[in-house]
């Protein structure tokens, strides 16, 4: 239960005319158009994360921001486009890139260690094939 006064929960809220128009446009889009729009939004976010200016401002104070590398952004985009599969090795690469950006973040370090375990377990589980002649 929320302690916030007058909390509406999951009840639908009234939309403004602009919000209704945007939702109607989204509902009328074909699946291909939706994917293209989502990709454009992702590219915009990735470009913003690569910049050096602060992304968030809380209480009038810009928050710390560690810019994303172009390699990490391209990897996220390739995953979105389906050009590469989200294998444990790819997840490990992403976790390593994030850990480099935020070296003091214990959650990201744990994510990297878990990805390393997944890669190690995958290598142990796959049978070694030897070529016999």
C-alpha positions as CSV (number, residue, x, y, z in Angstrom):
1,X,0.0,0.0,0.0
2,X,1.4,3.4,-0.9
3,X,1.8,6.0,1.7
4,X,1.3,8.7,-0.9
5,X,-1.8,10.8,-0.3
6,X,-4.5,10.5,-3.0
7,X,-2.6,7.7,-4.8
8,X,-4.7,6.3,-7.6
9,X,-2.9,3.0,-8.0
10,X,-3.3,1.4,-11.4
11,X,-6.5,3.2,-12.3
12,X,-6.4,4.7,-15.8
13,X,-5.6,8.4,-15.8
14,X,-7.0,11.0,-18.1
15,X,-4.8,11.8,-21.1
16,X,-4.3,15.1,-22.7
17,X,-5.3,15.7,-26.3
18,X,-1.6,15.4,-27.4
19,X,-1.2,12.1,-25.4
20,X,-4.4,10.7,-27.0
21,X,-3.1,11.7,-30.5
22,X,0.2,10.1,-29.9
23,X,-1.4,6.9,-28.6
24,X,-3.8,6.8,-31.6
25,X,-0.9,7.2,-34.0
26,X,1.0,4.4,-32.2
27,X,-2.0,2.1,-32.3
28,X,-2.5,2.8,-36.1
29,X,1.2,2.0,-36.9
30,X,2.1,-1.3,-38.6
31,X,4.5,-3.6,-36.6
32,X,7.4,-2.5,-39.0
33,X,6.7,1.2,-38.3
34,X,6.6,0.5,-34.6
35,X,9.9,-1.2,-34.7
36,X,11.4,1.7,-36.7
37,X,10.0,4.2,-34.2
38,X,11.4,2.2,-31.3
39,X,14.8,2.0,-33.0
40,X,14.9,5.8,-33.6
41,X,14.1,6.3,-29.9
42,X,16.8,3.8,-28.9
43,X,19.4,5.6,-31.2
44,X,18.4,8.9,-29.6
45,X,19.0,7.5,-26.1
46,X,22.3,5.9,-27.1
47,X,23.5,9.2,-28.5
48,X,22.4,11.0,-25.4
49,X,24.3,8.5,-23.2
50,X,27.4,9.0,-25.2
51,X,27.4,12.7,-24.6
52,X,29.4,14.3,-21.8
53,X,26.6,16.7,-20.5
54,X,24.5,15.5,-17.6
55,X,21.5,13.4,-18.4
56,X,19.5,13.9,-15.2
57,X,19.1,16.9,-12.9
58,X,17.7,16.3,-9.4
59,X,16.8,19.2,-7.2
60,X,18.6,21.6,-9.6
61,X,21.8,19.6,-9.4
62,X,23.2,17.8,-12.4
63,X,23.9,14.1,-11.6
64,X,27.2,12.3,-12.3
65,X,27.3,10.9,-15.8
66,X,29.9,8.5,-17.2
67,X,29.6,8.6,-21.0
68,X,28.9,5.3,-22.9
69,X,31.5,4.2,-25.4
70,X,30.6,4.0,-29.0
71,X,31.5,0.2,-28.9
72,X,28.9,-0.3,-26.1
73,X,26.2,1.7,-28.0
74,X,26.9,-0.2,-31.2
75,X,26.6,-3.5,-29.3
76,X,23.2,-2.5,-27.8
77,X,22.0,-1.4,-31.3
78,X,23.2,-4.7,-32.9
79,X,21.3,-6.6,-30.2
80,X,18.1,-4.6,-30.9
81,X,18.4,-5.1,-34.6
82,X,19.0,-8.9,-34.1
83,X,22.3,-8.8,-35.9
84,X,23.9,-10.7,-33.0
85,X,22.4,-13.2,-30.6
86,X,22.4,-12.3,-26.8
87,X,24.8,-15.1,-25.9
88,X,26.5,-15.3,-22.6
89,X,29.7,-13.9,-24.2
90,X,27.8,-10.8,-25.5
91,X,26.2,-10.3,-22.1
92,X,29.7,-10.5,-20.5
93,X,31.1,-7.9,-22.9
94,X,28.2,-5.6,-22.1
95,X,28.7,-6.2,-18.3
96,X,32.4,-5.5,-18.6
97,X,31.8,-2.2,-20.5
98,X,29.2,-1.1,-17.9
99,X,31.6,-2.0,-15.0
100,X,34.3,0.1,-16.6
101,X,32.0,3.1,-16.8
102,X,30.8,2.7,-13.2
103,X,33.7,1.0,-11.3
104,X,32.2,1.7,-7.8
105,X,28.8,0.2,-8.6
106,X,28.6,-3.2,-6.8
107,X,25.4,-4.2,-8.6
108,X,27.2,-3.9,-12.0
109,X,30.2,-5.8,-10.6
110,X,27.9,-8.6,-9.5
111,X,26.3,-8.6,-12.9
112,X,29.7,-9.0,-14.5
113,X,30.7,-11.8,-12.2
114,X,27.4,-13.6,-12.9
115,X,28.0,-13.2,-16.7
116,X,31.5,-14.6,-16.2
117,X,30.0,-17.6,-14.4
118,X,27.5,-18.1,-17.2
119,X,30.3,-18.1,-19.8
120,X,32.4,-20.5,-17.7
121,X,29.4,-22.9,-17.2
122,X,28.5,-22.8,-20.9
123,X,32.1,-23.7,-21.9
124,X,32.0,-26.6,-19.4
125,X,28.6,-27.8,-20.6
126,X,29.5,-27.9,-24.3
127,X,31.2,-31.1,-25.4
128,X,34.7,-30.8,-26.8
129,X,34.8,-32.1,-30.4
130,X,38.1,-33.5,-31.7
131,X,38.8,-34.0,-35.3
132,X,40.0,-37.5,-36.0
133,X,41.6,-38.4,-39.3
